[in-house]
Amino acid sequence: MTGSELLIFVLGTLVGVLTGGATCVRYLRQEVAADIGPRLRRLQLQLDNRESAVNLALVARHTDLGTRLGSEPMPRFPERGGHQP
């Protein structure tokens, strides 16, 4: 490898590193500048809505099971083949 080839290789590597660093800095500045607070609040609201829906479904199921158990006795064994044992 001659001196000029080494110089071209080193110069190319330097330009590549500087370009990559500038791209990373630009991306990071955009992300920091774009306030992520509103996005996080929106995600939290979506999670809260889903949690409320699951809780409502669980309470409704619990209430439904409670009224069924209180009004009619549950059979110990289900009927098989349409006849009673």
N, CA, C and O atoms as a MOPAC input file, in Angstrom:
PM7 MOZYME 1SCF
protein

 N      0.86200 1    -1.16800 1     0.00000 1
 C      0.00000 1     0.00000 1     0.00000 1
 C      0.90800 1     1.23000 1     0.00000 1
 O      1.81400 1     1.35600 1     0.82300 1
 N      0.64800 1     2.10100 1    -0.91300 1
 C      1.46900 1     3.31300 1    -0.99400 1
 C      0.91900 1     4.37900 1    -0.06500 1
 O     -0.15900 1     4.22800 1     0.51000 1
 N      1.65900 1     5.43500 1     0.06800 1
 C      1.25200 1     6.51700 1     0.96000 1
 C     -0.02900 1     7.19600 1     0.52000 1
 O     -0.83700 1     7.58800 1     1.36100 1
 N     -0.23300 1     7.34400 1    -0.79400 1
 C     -1.45700 1     8.01500 1    -1.26600 1
 C     -2.68500 1     7.12600 1    -1.06300 1
 O     -3.77300 1     7.62600 1    -0.77800 1
 N     -2.51200 1     5.80000 1    -1.21100 1
 C     -3.64300 1     4.89500 1    -0.97000 1
 C     -4.03400 1     4.91900 1     0.51200 1
 O     -5.21900 1     4.92200 1     0.84700 1
 N     -3.05100 1     4.93600 1     1.37600 1
 C     -3.31700 1     5.00800 1     2.80900 1
 C     -4.02300 1     6.31000 1     3.16500 1
 O     -4.95800 1     6.32400 1     3.96500 1
 N     -3.56500 1     7.39900 1     2.56200 1
 C     -4.19000 1     8.69700 1     2.81300 1
 C     -5.64600 1     8.71300 1     2.34400 1
 O     -6.50900 1     9.25100 1     3.03800 1
 N     -5.92900 1     8.13100 1     1.17600 1
 C     -7.30400 1     8.06500 1     0.67200 1
 C     -8.15500 1     7.20100 1     1.59600 1
 O     -9.29900 1     7.55300 1     1.88600 1
 N     -7.61300 1     6.07200 1     2.06400 1
 C     -8.34600 1     5.19800 1     2.97900 1
 C     -8.66200 1     5.91800 1     4.29200 1
 O     -9.79500 1     5.86000 1     4.77000 1
 N     -7.69100 1     6.58200 1     4.86500 1
 C     -7.89400 1     7.30900 1     6.12100 1
 C     -8.88500 1     8.45000 1     5.93000 1
 O     -9.74500 1     8.67400 1     6.78200 1
 N     -8.77100 1     9.17000 1     4.82300 1
 C     -9.68300 1    10.27400 1     4.54600 1
 C    -11.12000 1     9.76900 1     4.36000 1
 O    -12.06000 1    10.38800 1     4.85800 1
 N    -11.29400 1     8.65600 1     3.65200 1
 C    -12.62000 1     8.06800 1     3.46800 1
 C    -13.22600 1     7.60900 1     4.78300 1
 O    -14.41400 1     7.81600 1     5.03100 1
 N    -12.41600 1     6.98900 1     5.62200 1
 C    -12.88300 1     6.55700 1     6.94300 1
 C    -13.30000 1     7.75300 1     7.77900 1
 O    -14.33600 1     7.71600 1     8.44400 1
 N    -12.51900 1     8.79100 1     7.75200 1
 C    -12.83100 1    10.00000 1     8.51500 1
 C    -14.13400 1    10.63400 1     8.03800 1
 O    -14.96700 1    11.03400 1     8.85000 1
 N    -14.30600 1    10.72400 1     6.73200 1
 C    -15.54300 1    11.30000 1     6.18800 1
 C    -16.74600 1    10.43200 1     6.57700 1
 O    -17.80400 1    10.96500 1     6.91200 1
 N    -16.59600 1     9.11400 1     6.53700 1
 C    -17.68200 1     8.21400 1     6.92600 1
 C    -18.07000 1     8.36400 1     8.38100 1
 O    -19.25400 1     8.40100 1     8.71600 1
 N    -17.06900 1     8.45000 1     9.24900 1
 C    -17.34500 1     8.61500 1    10.67700 1
 C    -18.01800 1     9.95300 1    10.94300 1
 O    -18.97300 1    10.02300 1    11.71700 1
 N    -17.53600 1    11.00700 1    10.31500 1
 C    -18.14100 1    12.32900 1    10.51500 1
 C    -19.57900 1    12.37100 1     9.98600 1
 O    -20.45200 1    12.96900 1    10.61700 1
 N    -19.82700 1    11.74800 1     8.84800 1
 C    -21.18300 1    11.72300 1     8.29200 1
 C    -22.12200 1    10.92800 1     9.20200 1
 O    -23.24500 1    11.35900 1     9.46600 1
 N    -21.67000 1     9.78800 1     9.67300 1
 C    -22.48600 1     8.98800 1    10.59600 1
 C    -22.77000 1     9.72000 1    11.88700 1
 O    -23.89100 1     9.68100 1    12.39400 1
 N    -21.75700 1    10.39300 1    12.42700 1
 C    -21.94800 1    11.16000 1    13.66100 1
 C    -22.92000 1    12.30700 1    13.47500 1
 O    -23.76100 1    12.57100 1    14.33500 1
 N    -22.79700 1    13.00100 1    12.32100 1
 C    -23.71800 1    14.10800 1    12.05400 1
 C    -25.15200 1    13.61200 1    11.91000 1
 O    -26.08800 1    14.26900 1    12.36600 1
 N    -25.32600 1    12.44500 1    11.27400 1
 C    -26.66900 1    11.87200 1    11.12500 1
 C    -27.25000 1    11.51300 1    12.48800 1
 O    -28.42100 1    11.78100 1    12.75800 1
 N    -26.43700 1    10.91000 1    13.34200 1
 C    -26.91400 1    10.55100 1    14.68200 1
 C    -27.27200 1    11.78800 1    15.49100 1
 O    -28.30200 1    11.81000 1    16.16500 1
 N    -26.44100 1    12.80800 1    15.43400 1
 C    -26.71500 1    14.03800 1    16.17400 1
 C    -27.99200 1    14.69100 1    15.66800 1
 O    -28.79500 1    15.18900 1    16.45800 1
 N    -28.18200 1    14.69000 1    14.35300 1
 C    -29.39500 1    15.28700 1    13.79000 1
 C    -30.63200 1    14.53100 1    14.26700 1
 O    -31.62400 1    15.14900 1    14.65200 1
 N    -30.58200 1    13.20400 1    14.24500 1
 C    -31.71700 1    12.39400 1    14.69300 1
 C    -32.00900 1    12.62700 1    16.17400 1
 O    -33.16300 1    12.78200 1    16.57200 1
 N    -30.96100 1    12.64900 1    16.97400 1
 C    -31.16200 1    12.86300 1    18.40700 1
 C    -31.74600 1    14.24200 1    18.69400 1
 O    -32.61000 1    14.38100 1    19.56000 1
 N    -31.28400 1    15.25500 1    17.97800 1
 C    -31.83500 1    16.60300 1    18.16700 1
 C    -33.30700 1    16.64300 1    17.80200 1
 O    -34.09300 1    17.29300 1    18.49000 1
 N    -33.69500 1    15.96200 1    16.73400 1
 C    -35.10800 1    15.93400 1    16.33800 1
 C    -35.95500 1    15.26500 1    17.41100 1
 O    -37.04200 1    15.74100 1    17.73700 1
 N    -35.46100 1    14.17100 1    17.95400 1
 C    -36.23300 1    13.44700 1    18.95900 1
 C    -36.33600 1    14.22000 1    20.26400 1
 O    -37.38000 1    14.20800 1    20.91600 1
 N    -35.26700 1    14.88400 1    20.64200 1
 C    -35.30000 1    15.66700 1    21.87700 1
 C    -36.18900 1    16.88900 1    21.69100 1
 O    -36.93800 1    17.26800 1    22.59100 1
 N    -36.09800 1    17.50300 1    20.50400 1
 C    -36.89000 1    18.70500 1    20.23900 1
 C    -38.37700 1    18.38100 1    20.13300 1
 O    -39.21800 1    19.18600 1    20.53100 1
 N    -38.69800 1    17.21600 1    19.60100 1
 C    -40.10500 1    16.82500 1    19.48000 1
 C    -40.55700 1    16.35200 1    20.85800 1
 O    -40.22100 1    15.24700 1    21.28500 1
 N    -41.28900 1    17.16100 1    21.52200 1
 C    -41.73400 1    16.85600 1    22.88100 1
 C    -42.52000 1    15.55400 1    22.87400 1
 O    -43.57800 1    15.46900 1    22.25100 1
 N    -42.00800 1    14.54200 1    23.56500 1
 C    -42.67300 1    13.25300 1    23.56200 1
 C    -43.74700 1    13.15800 1    24.64500 1
 O    -44.42100 1    12.13400 1    24.76600 1
 N    -43.90400 1    14.19900 1    25.41400 1
 C    -44.91700 1    14.19400 1    26.46400 1
 C    -46.32700 1    13.93200 1    25.96300 1
 O    -47.02000 1    13.08800 1    26.53200 1
 N    -46.78400 1    14.62400 1    24.91400 1
 C    -48.14500 1    14.36100 1    24.42000 1
 C    -48.34500 1    12.91900 1    23.94800 1
 O    -49.41300 1    12.34100 1    24.15400 1
 N    -47.33500 1    12.34700 1    23.32700 1
 C    -47.46400 1    10.95200 1    22.88500 1
 C    -47.57100 1    10.01400 1    24.07600 1
 O    -48.35900 1     9.06900 1    24.06500 1
 N    -46.77600 1    10.27900 1    25.09900 1
 C    -46.84500 1     9.42900 1    26.28800 1
 C    -48.18600 1     9.56100 1    26.99200 1
 O    -48.73500 1     8.56900 1    27.47000 1
 N    -48.72400 1    10.78700 1    27.06100 1
 C    -50.03900 1    10.97400 1    27.67700 1
 C    -51.12600 1    10.24200 1    26.90000 1
 O    -52.01800 1     9.63700 1    27.49500 1
 N    -51.05000 1    10.29500 1    25.56300 1
 C    -52.03900 1     9.60900 1    24.73400 1
 C    -51.95400 1     8.09300 1    24.94000 1
 O    -52.98000 1     7.41900 1    25.04100 1
 N    -50.73300 1     7.56100 1    25.00200 1
 C    -50.57500 1     6.13200 1    25.25200 1
 C    -51.10600 1     5.74800 1    26.63300 1
 O    -51.73000 1     4.69900 1    26.79000 1
 N    -50.86100 1     6.59200 1    27.62700 1
 C    -51.35300 1     6.30700 1    28.97000 1
 C    -52.87200 1     6.31000 1    29.00300 1
 O    -53.47800 1     5.46900 1    29.66700 1
 N    -53.49500 1     7.24800 1    28.29400 1
 C    -54.96200 1     7.27600 1    28.22600 1
 C    -55.51100 1     6.02500 1    27.55100 1
 O    -56.52500 1     5.48300 1    27.98900 1
 N    -54.85600 1     5.56200 1    26.49300 1
 C    -55.29700 1     4.33200 1    25.83300 1
 C    -55.18600 1     3.13900 1    26.77500 1
 O    -56.08000 1     2.29500 1    26.83000 1
 N    -54.08400 1     3.07500 1    27.51500 1
 C    -53.93000 1     1.98400 1    28.47800 1
 C    -54.98200 1     2.05500 1    29.58000 1
 O    -55.52400 1     1.02800 1    29.98600 1
 N    -55.27200 1     3.25600 1    30.06400 1
 C    -56.29400 1     3.42400 1    31.08900 1
 C    -57.66900 1     2.99800 1    30.57800 1
 O    -58.43300 1     2.36200 1    31.30300 1
 N    -57.98600 1     3.35000 1    29.32200 1
 C    -59.27300 1     2.94900 1    28.74200 1
 C    -59.39300 1     1.44300 1    28.63700 1
 O    -60.44100 1     0.87200 1    28.93900 1
 N    -58.31700 1     0.80000 1    28.20900 1
 C    -58.35200 1    -0.66800 1    28.08900 1
 C    -58.45300 1    -1.32700 1    29.45400 1
 O    -59.15800 1    -2.32200 1    29.61900 1
 N    -57.75200 1    -0.77400 1    30.42500 1
 C    -57.83300 1    -1.32800 1    31.77600 1
 C    -59.24700 1    -1.18800 1    32.32800 1
 O    -59.75300 1    -2.10600 1    32.97400 1
 N    -59.88300 1    -0.05700 1    32.08300 1
 C    -61.25700 1     0.13900 1    32.53500 1
 C    -62.20300 1    -0.84400 1    31.86000 1
 O    -63.11200 1    -1.37400 1    32.50000 1
 N    -61.99400 1    -1.08900 1    30.57200 1
 C    -62.85300 1    -2.03400 1    29.85000 1
 C    -62.69200 1    -3.44700 1    30.40300 1
 O    -63.67600 1    -4.17100 1    30.55300 1
 N    -61.46000 1    -3.84000 1    30.70400 1
 C    -61.23100 1    -5.16900 1    31.26300 1
 C    -61.84800 1    -5.26700 1    32.65500 1
 O    -62.46700 1    -6.27900 1    32.98300 1
 N    -61.69100 1    -4.24300 1    33.46600 1
 C    -62.28800 1    -4.25600 1    34.80700 1
 C    -63.80500 1    -4.32800 1    34.74000 1
 O    -64.42900 1    -5.04800 1    35.51800 1
 N    -64.40300 1    -3.58000 1    33.80900 1
 C    -65.85500 1    -3.62400 1    33.64500 1
 C    -66.31400 1    -5.01300 1    33.23400 1
 O    -67.31400 1    -5.51200 1    33.75000 1
 N    -65.59300 1    -5.64600 1    32.31000 1
 C    -65.94900 1    -6.99500 1    31.88000 1
 C    -65.82400 1    -7.99300 1    33.03100 1
 O    -66.66700 1    -8.87500 1    33.19100 1
 N    -64.76200 1    -7.84700 1    33.83300 1
 C    -64.59000 1    -8.75100 1    34.97100 1
 C    -65.69300 1    -8.57600 1    36.01100 1
 O    -66.20500 1    -9.56000 1    36.54400 1
 N    -66.05700 1    -7.33800 1    36.30100 1
 C    -67.12100 1    -7.08500 1    37.27500 1
 C    -68.45100 1    -7.61900 1    36.75600 1
 O    -69.22200 1    -8.20700 1    37.51500 1
 N    -68.72300 1    -7.41900 1    35.47200 1
 C    -69.96800 1    -7.92700 1    34.90000 1
 C    -70.00000 1    -9.44600 1    34.95800 1
 O    -71.03500 1   -10.02900 1    35.28200 1
 N    -68.89500 1   -10.08800 1    34.65400 1
 C    -68.83500 1   -11.55700 1    34.70700 1
 C    -69.00300 1   -12.04300 1    36.13700 1
 O    -69.72100 1   -13.01200 1    36.38400 1
 N    -68.35200 1   -11.38600 1    37.07300 1
 C    -68.47000 1   -11.76600 1    38.47800 1
 C    -69.91200 1   -11.61100 1    38.96000 1
 O    -70.43600 1   -12.47900 1    39.65900 1
 N    -70.54400 1   -10.51300 1    38.58500 1
 C    -71.93100 1   -10.28200 1    38.96900 1
 C    -72.84500 1   -11.32500 1    38.34500 1
 O    -73.75200 1   -11.83400 1    39.00400 1
 N    -72.61200 1   -11.64200 1    37.08500 1
 C    -73.41700 1   -12.63700 1    36.40000 1
 C    -73.28200 1   -14.00400 1    37.07100 1
 O    -74.27900 1   -14.69600 1    37.27800 1
 N    -72.06200 1   -14.38900 1    37.40800 1
 C    -71.86300 1   -15.66400 1    38.09200 1
 C    -72.49200 1   -15.65100 1    39.48200 1
 O    -73.05500 1   -16.65300 1    39.92300 1
 N    -72.39600 1   -14.52400 1    40.16500 1
 C    -72.97800 1   -14.42700 1    41.49900 1
 C    -74.49200 1   -14.54500 1    41.47600 1
 O    -75.06500 1   -15.19100 1    42.35400 1
 N    -75.15700 1   -13.94300 1    40.50100 1
 C    -76.61500 1   -14.05100 1    40.42600 1
 C    -77.02600 1   -15.44000 1    40.00100 1
 O    -78.05800 1   -15.93100 1    40.46000 1
 N    -76.26900 1   -16.08800 1    39.15000 1
 C    -76.60300 1   -17.44700 1    38.74000 1
 C    -76.45300 1   -18.41400 1    39.89600 1
 O    -77.30900 1   -19.27400 1    40.10700 1
 N    -75.38100 1   -18.27900 1    40.64000 1
 C    -75.15200 1   -19.18200 1    41.76400 1
 C    -76.16700 1   -18.95500 1    42.88100 1
 O    -76.55100 1   -19.89500 1    43.57700 1
 N    -76.59400 1   -17.71900 1    43.04700 1
 C    -77.54400 1   -17.42200 1    44.11000 1
 C    -78.96300 1   -17.84000 1    43.77600 1
 O    -79.72200 1   -18.15500 1    44.69300 1
 N    -79.35600 1   -17.86000 1    42.52900 1
 C    -80.74200 1   -18.13400 1    42.17500 1
 C    -81.00500 1   -19.59900 1    41.87300 1
 O    -82.08700 1   -20.09300 1    42.18800 1
 N    -80.07500 1   -20.29900 1    41.28700 1
 C    -80.30400 1   -21.70200 1    40.95700 1
 C    -79.07300 1   -22.50500 1    41.31700 1
 O    -77.94800 1   -22.05700 1    41.09100 1
 N    -79.27400 1   -23.68100 1    41.87300 1
 C    -78.10700 1   -24.49100 1    42.23600 1
 C    -77.41900 1   -25.02800 1    40.98400 1
 O    -78.06400 1   -25.40600 1    40.00600 1
 N    -76.12900 1   -25.04700 1    41.04600 1
 C    -75.35700 1   -25.58700 1    39.93000 1
 C    -75.30100 1   -27.10300 1    40.07200 1
 O    -75.05000 1   -27.60200 1    41.16900 1
 N    -75.53000 1   -27.85200 1    38.98500 1
 C    -75.44600 1   -29.32000 1    39.08800 1
 C    -74.00800 1   -29.74200 1    39.36300 1
 O    -73.04900 1   -29.13900 1    38.88200 1
 N    -73.89900 1   -30.81000 1    40.16000 1
 C    -72.56400 1   -31.26400 1    40.50400 1
 C    -71.88700 1   -31.90900 1    39.30200 1
 O    -70.71200 1   -31.66900 1    39.02600 1
 N    -72.65500 1   -32.73100 1    38.59500 1
 C    -72.12900 1   -33.35200 1    37.38200 1
 C    -73.07300 1   -33.02300 1    36.23800 1
 O    -74.28900 1   -33.09900 1    36.41100 1
 N    -72.56000 1   -32.66700 1    35.09700 1
 C    -73.44800 1   -32.38800 1    33.97200 1
 C    -74.06100 1   -33.66800 1    33.44600 1
 O    -73.49800 1   -34.75500 1    33.57700 1
 N    -75.24300 1   -33.51000 1    32.84100 1
 C    -75.93000 1   -34.66800 1    32.28400 1
 C    -75.16200 1   -35.19400 1    31.08000 1
 O    -74.57200 1   -34.43700 1    30.30900 1
 N    -75.18900 1   -36.53700 1    30.94200 1
 C    -74.51300 1   -37.13700 1    29.80300 1
 C    -75.53200 1   -37.89900 1    28.97900 1
 O    -76.32700 1   -38.67300 1    29.51100 1
 N    -75.49900 1   -37.67400 1    27.69000 1
 C    -76.32800 1   -38.43500 1    26.77500 1
 C    -77.81800 1   -38.19800 1    26.91500 1
 O    -78.60400 1   -39.00200 1    26.41100 1
 N    -78.23400 1   -37.15200 1    27.56400 1
 C    -79.63300 1   -36.81300 1    27.65500 1
 C    -80.39200 1   -37.54700 1    28.74900 1
 O    -81.58900 1   -37.30500 1    28.90100 1
 N    -79.76300 1   -38.43200 1    29.52000 1
 C    -80.47000 1   -39.10700 1    30.62500 1
 C    -79.80000 1   -38.76200 1    31.93400 1
 O    -78.62300 1   -38.40600 1    31.98800 1
 N    -80.58900 1   -38.87800 1    32.99000 1
 C    -80.05600 1   -38.55800 1    34.30300 1
 C    -79.48800 1   -39.81700 1    34.93300 1
 O    -79.98900 1   -40.91200 1    34.67800 1
 N    -78.45700 1   -39.68300 1    35.74900 1
 C    -77.87000 1   -40.89300 1    36.39100 1
 C    -78.74500 1   -41.45400 1    37.46900 1
 O    -78.39200 1   -42.45500 1    38.09200 1

